[in-house]
Amino acid sequence: MLTSLRELEQSHKVKFKSFKQAELQNTYIELKQLEKRESEGKTLLKIQEAEFNDLKAVVENLPAEEEVIQKSYDEADTNFNMFSRYQDLSNSIEKLSKDIDELKMFIHPEVDDSWLNEIQRIDVLSRNNEDIKREITFAKPYLEKYKTFENIIRIRKEQLEILDELKSSLKNDKTTKERLLGLLQDNDENGLLNWYIKNLPQFGHEQLQTVLYYATKPISEMSNPNNSSQYINPDELINNFKATLSEEGFWVKLGALYQFIQFNPDVMLLEDKTNLEKSLRQLIQKLSTEISSINIKLEALQNISDGRIYDVNLFDYSFDISIAVFSNIEKMKNAVACILQIDEKTSQLQSLKKREEEELLEIKSQFKVKYDEPEVVKKGVVEGS
């Protein structure tokens, strides 16, 4: 029994020793693993520390790098702007050269010295060559026809006076014919013409002329007269008629007043009493035609006043519609001022061209460009950057 216990104890000790050895072995393995991980951790830490130091150096250098980048950007931007300016200057100088040559070739009419007192200076630099061409084209017919400003004003005044006279004469003639036409169409018994048609007295040529001249006058007093109201007594025309012949007409005595009456060919229609009704229809038609003709002339006169074209065959006087409107006179003064300042415009462009050429040379010198082609300059700009 004792022997068995000792064997059992011995067996237990052997097994316990094996267990502890195994446990110790496992602990050793774990320790080695921990040591390995510690070593790897230290290595990783050193790597991360090195990376951190590198990043820290990069961050510390960022302002300097940013400054370099900004400086390069600013330089590139400046160079680009200078190249753009170079292109603009090259194009501008080329255009200025053409404009100056063209201005020197302009042929314009001679301007009389009298215009100097009538015009004011204009901003000729703001006008391009096409504007100046239009001004020359506008002014040329005036200057060639009238020479001086005084002639334009004188002819315009004369023309306006003739216009006013024609308008007044035509309107008065139209009023008279419309009244006479109204009398013939309405058979107004109080009118002198209808009195004649109704009574058909034996009148001589001058008396019939007087009847036609005063055809629209009433033969009795009016109820509400004014300062211009008149009426004619037919009995006086028959019994006390006195006329004195004159060239193209006659003078008729009306009491202390003498009235000149121009011969009217329409009186022939009143002289033929046998066909009076037909003659009166002809007279009505003739008056209607003449009123229409007067309306056409009045419309033409209005067109002239407005500076619009008109039928030149309507009047004996040839109206210049270009001076009828006063605004054209002002345009003419500006056009003449422009012509007189063409040399000044040329000088201004030459000065501007010189300044731009100097600026262009300065840009070329900065990039050491020897040629004028934009692509060559662009290459110099890129290389300079």
Disulfide bonds with the S-S distance in Angstrom:
none
